[in-house]
């Protein structure tokens, strides 16, 4: 089992720069996967989806890009995270105990990330506590006196 970092980027045109940065950092070509879309989607549709998800006014030029990188240890994880940040990753996910072969399927990764997001426990809102009370005492009357 390995660990991977996945990053979501705004444009597939970033793929060359990201792959160069990863390889210059010592990640071999078989140590990362780039998921490129095969079917084109109109710019208007992509932009509207992007804006609804991220509440951002960015206008997308081409398809988004997802990259997965196999990491070994915290140093390599930090290095890949810095490369993703330098290339303006929209979001990053760190997934432990996954077979790199399974990571070849983008659908599988989406399912893993979705399950993780659903399982996160959100912090509860601030709750105001009242001081201690004495409860019902002997001065409470029931019925008529």
DOFIBA-424603 format. One record per residue: x, y negated, z negated of N, C-alpha, C in turn. Coordinates in nm, 2 decimals, decimal comma. Example, Ala and Ser with C-alpha at 12.3 -4.5 7.8 and 13.67 -1.06 7.14 Angstrom:
2
+--------+--------+--------+--------+--------+--------+--------+--------+--------+
:   n_px :   n_py :   n_pz :  ca_px :  ca_py :  ca_pz :   c_px :   c_py :   c_pz :
+--------+--------+--------+--------+--------+--------+--------+--------+--------+
:   1,32 :   0,57 :  -0,78 :   1,23 :   0,45 :  -0,78 :   1,32 :   0,33 :  -0,78 :
:   1,28 :   0,22 :  -0,71 :   1,37 :   0,11 :  -0,71 :   1,29 :   0,00 :  -0,79 :
+--------+--------+--------+--------+--------+--------+--------+--------+--------+
//
This chain:
145
+--------+--------+--------+--------+--------+--------+--------+--------+--------+
:   n_px :   n_py :   n_pz :  ca_px :  ca_py :  ca_pz :   c_px :   c_py :   c_pz :
+--------+--------+--------+--------+--------+--------+--------+--------+--------+
:   0,08 :   0,12 :   0,00 :   0,00 :   0,00 :   0,00 :   0,09 :  -0,12 :   0,00 :
:   0,04 :  -0,23 :   0,07 :   0,11 :  -0,35 :   0,07 :   0,02 :  -0,47 :   0,03 :
:   0,08 :  -0,58 :   0,03 :   0,01 :  -0,70 :   0,01 :   0,02 :  -0,79 :   0,13 :
:  -0,09 :  -0,87 :   0,16 :  -0,08 :  -0,96 :   0,27 :  -0,14 :  -1,09 :   0,23 :
:  -0,09 :  -1,19 :   0,31 :  -0,15 :  -1,33 :   0,30 :  -0,22 :  -1,35 :   0,44 :
:  -0,34 :  -1,40 :   0,43 :  -0,41 :  -1,44 :   0,55 :  -0,43 :  -1,59 :   0,55 :
:  -0,41 :  -1,65 :   0,66 :  -0,43 :  -1,80 :   0,68 :  -0,52 :  -1,83 :   0,79 :
:  -0,61 :  -1,93 :   0,77 :  -0,70 :  -1,97 :   0,88 :  -0,65 :  -2,11 :   0,92 :
:  -0,63 :  -2,12 :   1,05 :  -0,58 :  -2,25 :   1,11 :  -0,68 :  -2,30 :   1,21 :
:  -0,68 :  -2,43 :   1,24 :  -0,78 :  -2,50 :   1,32 :  -0,77 :  -2,46 :   1,47 :
:  -0,65 :  -2,42 :   1,52 :  -0,64 :  -2,41 :   1,66 :  -0,55 :  -2,29 :   1,70 :
:  -0,58 :  -2,22 :   1,80 :  -0,50 :  -2,11 :   1,85 :  -0,37 :  -2,16 :   1,91 :
:  -0,37 :  -2,29 :   1,95 :  -0,25 :  -2,34 :   2,01 :  -0,13 :  -2,35 :   1,91 :
:  -0,16 :  -2,33 :   1,78 :  -0,06 :  -2,33 :   1,68 :   0,01 :  -2,20 :   1,67 :
:  -0,04 :  -2,10 :   1,74 :   0,02 :  -1,96 :   1,73 :   0,17 :  -1,96 :   1,75 :
:   0,22 :  -2,02 :   1,86 :   0,36 :  -2,02 :   1,89 :   0,44 :  -2,08 :   1,78 :
:   0,41 :  -2,19 :   1,72 :   0,48 :  -2,26 :   1,62 :   0,48 :  -2,17 :   1,49 :
:   0,37 :  -2,12 :   1,46 :   0,36 :  -2,03 :   1,34 :   0,44 :  -1,91 :   1,35 :
:   0,44 :  -1,84 :   1,47 :   0,52 :  -1,72 :   1,49 :   0,67 :  -1,75 :   1,48 :
:   0,71 :  -1,87 :   1,54 :   0,85 :  -1,91 :   1,54 :   0,89 :  -1,93 :   1,39 :
:   0,81 :  -2,00 :   1,31 :   0,84 :  -2,03 :   1,17 :   0,85 :  -1,90 :   1,09 :
:   0,76 :  -1,81 :   1,12 :   0,77 :  -1,68 :   1,04 :   0,89 :  -1,60 :   1,08 :
:   0,92 :  -1,59 :   1,21 :   1,04 :  -1,52 :   1,25 :   1,17 :  -1,59 :   1,21 :
:   1,18 :  -1,72 :   1,21 :   1,29 :  -1,79 :   1,15 :   1,31 :  -1,77 :   1,00 :
:   1,20 :  -1,74 :   0,94 :   1,21 :  -1,71 :   0,79 :   1,24 :  -1,56 :   0,76 :
:   1,26 :  -1,48 :   0,87 :   1,30 :  -1,34 :   0,85 :   1,19 :  -1,24 :   0,85 :
:   1,07 :  -1,28 :   0,89 :   0,95 :  -1,19 :   0,90 :   0,96 :  -1,13 :   1,05 :
:   0,97 :  -1,00 :   1,06 :   0,98 :  -0,94 :   1,19 :   0,85 :  -0,95 :   1,26 :
:   0,85 :  -0,93 :   1,39 :   0,74 :  -0,94 :   1,48 :   0,63 :  -0,84 :   1,44 :
:   0,67 :  -0,72 :   1,38 :   0,57 :  -0,62 :   1,34 :   0,53 :  -0,65 :   1,19 :
:   0,57 :  -0,76 :   1,13 :   0,53 :  -0,79 :   1,00 :   0,42 :  -0,89 :   0,98 :
:   0,36 :  -0,93 :   1,10 :   0,25 :  -1,02 :   1,10 :   0,16 :  -0,99 :   1,21 :
:   0,03 :  -1,04 :   1,20 :  -0,07 :  -1,02 :   1,30 :  -0,14 :  -1,15 :   1,33 :
:  -0,16 :  -1,18 :   1,45 :  -0,24 :  -1,30 :   1,49 :  -0,36 :  -1,25 :   1,56 :
:  -0,48 :  -1,30 :   1,51 :  -0,60 :  -1,26 :   1,57 :  -0,65 :  -1,37 :   1,66 :
:  -0,65 :  -1,34 :   1,79 :  -0,69 :  -1,43 :   1,89 :  -0,83 :  -1,39 :   1,94 :
:  -0,91 :  -1,49 :   1,97 :  -1,05 :  -1,46 :   2,02 :  -1,04 :  -1,43 :   2,17 :
:  -1,12 :  -1,34 :   2,21 :  -1,12 :  -1,30 :   2,35 :  -1,23 :  -1,37 :   2,43 :
:  -1,34 :  -1,41 :   2,36 :  -1,45 :  -1,47 :   2,43 :  -1,45 :  -1,62 :   2,40 :
:  -1,45 :  -1,70 :   2,50 :  -1,45 :  -1,85 :   2,47 :  -1,59 :  -1,89 :   2,41 :
:  -1,58 :  -1,99 :   2,32 :  -1,70 :  -2,05 :   2,26 :  -1,69 :  -2,20 :   2,30 :
:  -1,80 :  -2,26 :   2,33 :  -1,80 :  -2,40 :   2,37 :  -1,74 :  -2,49 :   2,25 :
:  -1,68 :  -2,60 :   2,29 :  -1,62 :  -2,69 :   2,19 :  -1,73 :  -2,74 :   2,09 :
:  -1,85 :  -2,77 :   2,15 :  -1,95 :  -2,83 :   2,07 :  -2,00 :  -2,73 :   1,96 :
:  -2,01 :  -2,60 :   2,00 :  -2,06 :  -2,50 :   1,90 :  -1,95 :  -2,49 :   1,79 :
:  -1,82 :  -2,47 :   1,83 :  -1,72 :  -2,46 :   1,74 :  -1,71 :  -2,57 :   1,64 :
:  -1,72 :  -2,70 :   1,69 :  -1,71 :  -2,82 :   1,61 :  -1,83 :  -2,82 :   1,51 :
:  -1,95 :  -2,79 :   1,56 :  -2,07 :  -2,79 :   1,47 :  -2,05 :  -2,69 :   1,36 :
:  -2,01 :  -2,57 :   1,39 :  -1,99 :  -2,47 :   1,29 :  -1,88 :  -2,51 :   1,19 :
:  -1,77 :  -2,57 :   1,24 :  -1,66 :  -2,61 :   1,15 :  -1,71 :  -2,72 :   1,06 :
:  -1,79 :  -2,82 :   1,11 :  -1,84 :  -2,93 :   1,03 :  -1,94 :  -2,88 :   0,92 :
:  -2,02 :  -2,78 :   0,96 :  -2,12 :  -2,73 :   0,86 :  -2,05 :  -2,65 :   0,75 :
:  -1,94 :  -2,58 :   0,78 :  -1,87 :  -2,50 :   0,68 :  -1,79 :  -2,58 :   0,59 :
:  -1,71 :  -2,67 :   0,65 :  -1,60 :  -2,74 :   0,58 :  -1,64 :  -2,89 :   0,55 :
:  -1,76 :  -2,94 :   0,59 :  -1,80 :  -3,08 :   0,57 :  -1,69 :  -3,17 :   0,61 :
:  -1,64 :  -3,15 :   0,73 :  -1,52 :  -3,22 :   0,78 :  -1,56 :  -3,27 :   0,92 :
:  -1,51 :  -3,39 :   0,96 :  -1,55 :  -3,45 :   1,09 :  -1,45 :  -3,42 :   1,20 :
:  -1,37 :  -3,31 :   1,18 :  -1,27 :  -3,27 :   1,28 :  -1,34 :  -3,23 :   1,40 :
:  -1,28 :  -3,27 :   1,52 :  -1,33 :  -3,22 :   1,65 :  -1,23 :  -3,11 :   1,70 :
:  -1,28 :  -2,99 :   1,71 :  -1,19 :  -2,88 :   1,75 :  -1,17 :  -2,88 :   1,90 :
:  -1,04 :  -2,85 :   1,93 :  -1,01 :  -2,84 :   2,08 :  -1,02 :  -2,70 :   2,13 :
:  -0,98 :  -2,60 :   2,06 :  -0,99 :  -2,47 :   2,10 :  -1,02 :  -2,38 :   1,99 :
:  -1,01 :  -2,25 :   2,01 :  -1,05 :  -2,15 :   1,90 :  -0,96 :  -2,16 :   1,78 :
:  -1,02 :  -2,12 :   1,67 :  -0,95 :  -2,12 :   1,54 :  -0,86 :  -2,00 :   1,54 :
:  -0,76 :  -1,99 :   1,45 :  -0,66 :  -1,89 :   1,45 :  -0,65 :  -1,83 :   1,31 :
:  -0,65 :  -1,70 :   1,30 :  -0,62 :  -1,63 :   1,17 :  -0,49 :  -1,55 :   1,19 :
:  -0,41 :  -1,56 :   1,08 :  -0,28 :  -1,49 :   1,08 :  -0,27 :  -1,41 :   0,95 :
:  -0,23 :  -1,29 :   0,96 :  -0,20 :  -1,20 :   0,84 :  -0,05 :  -1,17 :   0,84 :
:   0,01 :  -1,18 :   0,72 :   0,15 :  -1,15 :   0,71 :   0,17 :  -1,05 :   0,59 :
:   0,24 :  -0,95 :   0,62 :   0,27 :  -0,85 :   0,51 :   0,39 :  -0,91 :   0,43 :
:   0,36 :  -0,91 :   0,30 :   0,46 :  -0,97 :   0,21 :   0,51 :  -0,87 :   0,10 :
:   0,64 :  -0,88 :   0,07 :   0,70 :  -0,79 :  -0,03 :   0,75 :  -0,88 :  -0,14 :
:   0,68 :  -0,89 :  -0,25 :   0,73 :  -0,97 :  -0,36 :   0,69 :  -1,11 :  -0,37 :
:   0,70 :  -1,17 :  -0,48 :   0,65 :  -1,31 :  -0,50 :   0,73 :  -1,41 :  -0,42 :
:   0,86 :  -1,39 :  -0,40 :   0,94 :  -1,48 :  -0,33 :   0,90 :  -1,49 :  -0,18 :
:   0,87 :  -1,38 :  -0,12 :   0,83 :  -1,38 :   0,02 :   0,68 :  -1,43 :   0,03 :
:   0,60 :  -1,41 :  -0,07 :   0,47 :  -1,46 :  -0,07 :   0,47 :  -1,61 :  -0,08 :
:   0,56 :  -1,67 :  -0,16 :   0,57 :  -1,81 :  -0,17 :   0,62 :  -1,87 :  -0,04 :
:   0,72 :  -1,81 :   0,02 :   0,78 :  -1,85 :   0,15 :   0,67 :  -1,86 :   0,26 :
:   0,59 :  -1,75 :   0,27 :   0,48 :  -1,75 :   0,37 :   0,38 :  -1,86 :   0,34 :
:   0,35 :  -1,87 :   0,21 :   0,25 :  -1,98 :   0,18 :   0,30 :  -2,12 :   0,22 :
:   0,43 :  -2,14 :   0,20 :   0,48 :  -2,27 :   0,24 :   0,48 :  -2,29 :   0,39 :
:   0,50 :  -2,18 :   0,46 :   0,50 :  -2,19 :   0,61 :   0,35 :  -2,22 :   0,65 :
:   0,25 :  -2,15 :   0,59 :   0,11 :  -2,18 :   0,62 :   0,08 :  -2,33 :   0,59 :
:   0,12 :  -2,38 :   0,47 :   0,10 :  -2,51 :   0,43 :   0,16 :  -2,61 :   0,53 :
:   0,28 :  -2,58 :   0,58 :   0,35 :  -2,67 :   0,67 :   0,28 :  -2,67 :   0,81 :
:   0,20 :  -2,57 :   0,84 :   0,13 :  -2,56 :   0,96 :  -0,02 :  -2,60 :   0,94 :
:  -0,05 :  -2,66 :   0,83 :  -0,19 :  -2,71 :   0,80 :  -0,29 :  -2,60 :   0,80 :
:  -0,26 :  -2,50 :   0,72 :  -0,36 :  -2,39 :   0,71 :  -0,49 :  -2,45 :   0,64 :
:  -0,60 :  -2,42 :   0,69 :  -0,73 :  -2,46 :   0,63 :  -0,75 :  -2,39 :   0,49 :
:  -0,72 :  -2,26 :   0,49 :  -0,74 :  -2,18 :   0,37 :  -0,64 :  -2,06 :   0,38 :
:  -0,61 :  -2,01 :   0,26 :  -0,52 :  -1,89 :   0,25 :  -0,58 :  -1,79 :   0,16 :
:  -0,56 :  -1,67 :   0,18 :  -0,61 :  -1,56 :   0,09 :  -0,50 :  -1,46 :   0,07 :
:  -0,48 :  -1,42 :  -0,05 :  -0,38 :  -1,32 :  -0,09 :  -0,45 :  -1,19 :  -0,12 :
:  -0,42 :  -1,09 :  -0,05 :  -0,49 :  -0,96 :  -0,08 :  -0,39 :  -0,85 :  -0,11 :
:  -0,40 :  -0,79 :  -0,23 :  -0,31 :  -0,69 :  -0,27 :  -0,37 :  -0,55 :  -0,24 :
:  -0,28 :  -0,45 :  -0,24 :  -0,32 :  -0,31 :  -0,23 :  -0,40 :  -0,29 :  -0,10 :
:  -0,35 :  -0,32 :   0,01 :  -0,42 :  -0,30 :   0,14 :  -0,32 :  -0,24 :   0,23 :
:  -0,37 :  -0,15 :   0,31 :  -0,28 :  -0,09 :   0,42 :  -0,27 :  -0,19 :   0,53 :
:  -0,15 :  -0,21 :   0,57 :  -0,13 :  -0,31 :   0,68 :  -0,20 :  -0,27 :   0,81 :
:  -0,21 :  -0,14 :   0,82 :  -0,28 :  -0,08 :   0,94 :  -0,43 :  -0,12 :   0,93 :
:  -0,49 :  -0,13 :   0,81 :  -0,63 :  -0,17 :   0,80 :  -0,64 :  -0,32 :   0,83 :
:  -0,54 :  -0,40 :   0,80 :  -0,54 :  -0,54 :   0,83 :  -0,55 :  -0,57 :   0,98 :
:  -0,53 :  -0,48 :   1,06 :  -0,54 :  -0,50 :   1,21 :  -0,68 :  -0,54 :   1,25 :
:  -0,78 :  -0,50 :   1,17 :  -0,91 :  -0,53 :   1,20 :  -0,96 :  -0,66 :   1,13 :
:  -0,99 :  -0,76 :   1,21 :  -1,03 :  -0,89 :   1,15 :  -1,16 :  -0,87 :   1,08 :
:  -1,25 :  -0,78 :   1,13 :  -1,38 :  -0,76 :   1,06 :  -1,36 :  -0,70 :   0,92 :
:  -1,26 :  -0,61 :   0,91 :  -1,23 :  -0,55 :   0,78 :  -1,18 :  -0,66 :   0,68 :
:  -1,09 :  -0,75 :   0,73 :  -1,04 :  -0,86 :   0,64 :  -1,15 :  -0,95 :   0,60 :
:  -1,24 :  -0,98 :   0,70 :  -1,35 :  -1,07 :   0,66 :  -1,44 :  -1,01 :   0,56 :
:  -1,46 :  -0,88 :   0,56 :  -1,54 :  -0,81 :   0,46 :  -1,47 :  -0,82 :   0,33 :
:  -1,34 :  -0,80 :   0,32 :  -1,27 :  -0,80 :   0,20 :  -1,27 :  -0,94 :   0,14 :
:  -1,25 :  -1,04 :   0,22 :  -1,25 :  -1,18 :   0,17 :  -1,39 :  -1,22 :   0,12 :
:  -1,49 :  -1,17 :   0,19 :  -1,63 :  -1,20 :   0,16 :  -1,67 :  -1,14 :   0,02 :
:  -1,63 :  -1,01 :   0,00 :  -1,65 :  -0,94 :  -0,12 :  -1,58 :  -1,01 :  -0,24 :
:  -1,46 :  -1,05 :  -0,21 :  -1,38 :  -1,12 :  -0,32 :  -1,45 :  -1,25 :  -0,36 :
:  -1,50 :  -1,33 :  -0,26 :  -1,57 :  -1,46 :  -0,28 :  -1,69 :  -1,43 :  -0,36 :
:  -1,76 :  -1,33 :  -0,33 :  -1,89 :  -1,30 :  -0,41 :  -1,86 :  -1,25 :  -0,55 :
:  -1,75 :  -1,19 :  -0,57 :  -1,72 :  -1,14 :  -0,70 :  -1,66 :  -1,24 :  -0,80 :
:  -1,61 :  -1,35 :  -0,75 :  -1,55 :  -1,45 :  -0,83 :  -1,66 :  -1,50 :  -0,93 :
:  -1,62 :  -1,52 :  -1,05 :  -1,71 :  -1,57 :  -1,15 :  -1,69 :  -1,72 :  -1,16 :
:  -1,79 :  -1,79 :  -1,13 :  -1,79 :  -1,94 :  -1,13 :  -1,80 :  -1,99 :  -1,28 :
:  -1,73 :  -2,10 :  -1,31 :  -1,74 :  -2,15 :  -1,44 :  -1,88 :  -2,20 :  -1,47 :
:  -1,93 :  -2,18 :  -1,59 :  -2,06 :  -2,23 :  -1,62 :  -2,05 :  -2,38 :  -1,65 :
:  -2,17 :  -2,45 :  -1,64 :  -2,17 :  -2,59 :  -1,67 :  -2,15 :  -2,61 :  -1,82 :
:  -2,11 :  -2,73 :  -1,86 :  -2,09 :  -2,76 :  -2,00 :  -2,22 :  -2,74 :  -2,07 :
:  -2,21 :  -2,67 :  -2,18 :  -2,33 :  -2,65 :  -2,27 :  -2,31 :  -2,73 :  -2,40 :
:  -2,42 :  -2,80 :  -2,43 :  -2,41 :  -2,88 :  -2,55 :  -2,47 :  -2,79 :  -2,67 :
:  -2,40 :  -2,78 :  -2,77 :  -2,44 :  -2,70 :  -2,88 :  -2,49 :  -2,79 :  -2,99 :
:  -2,60 :  -2,75 :  -3,05 :  -2,66 :  -2,83 :  -3,16 :  -2,60 :  -2,78 :  -3,29 :
:  -2,60 :  -2,86 :  -3,39 :  -2,54 :  -2,82 :  -3,52 :  -2,63 :  -2,71 :  -3,58 :
:  -2,58 :  -2,65 :  -3,69 :  -2,65 :  -2,54 :  -3,75 :  -2,77 :  -2,60 :  -3,82 :
:  -2,88 :  -2,52 :  -3,81 :  -3,01 :  -2,56 :  -3,87 :  -3,04 :  -2,46 :  -3,98 :
:  -3,13 :  -2,50 :  -4,07 :  -3,16 :  -2,41 :  -4,19 :  -3,28 :  -2,32 :  -4,15 :
:  -3,35 :  -2,35 :  -4,04 :  -3,46 :  -2,26 :  -4,01 :  -3,59 :  -2,30 :  -4,09 :
:  -3,68 :  -2,21 :  -4,10 :  -3,81 :  -2,24 :  -4,17 :  -3,78 :  -2,23 :  -4,32 :
:  -3,83 :  -2,32 :  -4,40 :  -3,81 :  -2,32 :  -4,54 :  -3,95 :  -2,31 :  -4,61 :
:  -3,95 :  -2,32 :  -4,74 :  -4,07 :  -2,31 :  -4,82 :  -4,16 :  -2,42 :  -4,81 :
:  -4,12 :  -2,53 :  -4,74 :  -4,21 :  -2,65 :  -4,73 :  -4,30 :  -2,64 :  -4,61 :
:  -4,30 :  -2,53 :  -4,54 :  -4,39 :  -2,52 :  -4,42 :  -4,51 :  -2,45 :  -4,48 :
:  -4,63 :  -2,51 :  -4,44 :  -4,76 :  -2,46 :  -4,49 :  -4,83 :  -2,40 :  -4,37 :
:  -4,89 :  -2,29 :  -4,40 :  -4,98 :  -2,22 :  -4,30 :  -5,12 :  -2,23 :  -4,35 :
:  -5,20 :  -2,28 :  -4,26 :  -5,34 :  -2,29 :  -4,29 :  -5,37 :  -2,41 :  -4,38 :
:  -5,48 :  -2,40 :  -4,46 :  -5,52 :  -2,51 :  -4,55 :  -5,47 :  -2,49 :  -4,69 :
:  -5,45 :  -2,60 :  -4,75 :  -5,40 :  -2,59 :  -4,89 :  -5,52 :  -2,59 :  -4,99 :
+--------+--------+--------+--------+--------+--------+--------+--------+--------+
//
